[in-house]
Each structure stands twice: as C-alpha cells, then as structure tokens.
C-alpha cells in the first residue's frame, strides 16, 4: 500500500521493490551557515558538486566561488541574510517501509 501524494516518485519504486507500509513524510528544516561564502564553499568543495571545479586551478576555483557567492547573495531575500549569516528552509522526503519478507 502506498500513498500517491507527496513523494510518490520516491514511494512507488520502493513499494514495487518489496516494501510494505511505505510512508513518506515531508520534512522541512531551517538550514543555517555563518555566511553565504561558507555555504557556497561547502557546496562546491564538500559535496558531489566539487567535480564542477575539479579541472580548474586554485585561482580560478576561488574566482568562481566568489562569483557564485555574490550572485547567491544578490538573489537571496533579506530574511535569508539576517545577521550576516545565510539561512533558508530545506525540504526533504523521508521514507520508511517494512520488508514484506
């Protein structure tokens, strides 16, 4: 049994893979970084997005990070930048299920 509401794209394959009582909940958490620069550095150096900078020299990586930081700050609403930090809500689907076997 699965619900075709929120997260159904996540749910259906798990149900078909042999899970029963599959549920998906939408979870929203407030994410906070000390600054936009810290957020951009984290995203571009410590996540799979690091591959985007992999073939660049250090000076080019830093210029790219600075450019993205300025663009991100310019596109952010003031509430996201309060106190010099960078904060925003992040939504994720959390799925649980029981093995049928």
C-alpha angles and dihedrals in degrees: 000000000000137000117237092209126093112359095014091141086060096041105050098062091049092051091049090048091066105273121135130202091023114183131180122197126193109231122192120193130176109242117205133189128179089243144349088257091056090050094049093045091051093049095046100039107031105035134059087274087077085086088071090067098034098103095046128094119243095262092051091047091053093048090050092049091049092049093049091046092054092046093048092050092048092052095046123098115242093252089063091057101045116143092009092289131108119238134165141155116262121199123206137169116236114197129195132178144158127242112250091216 
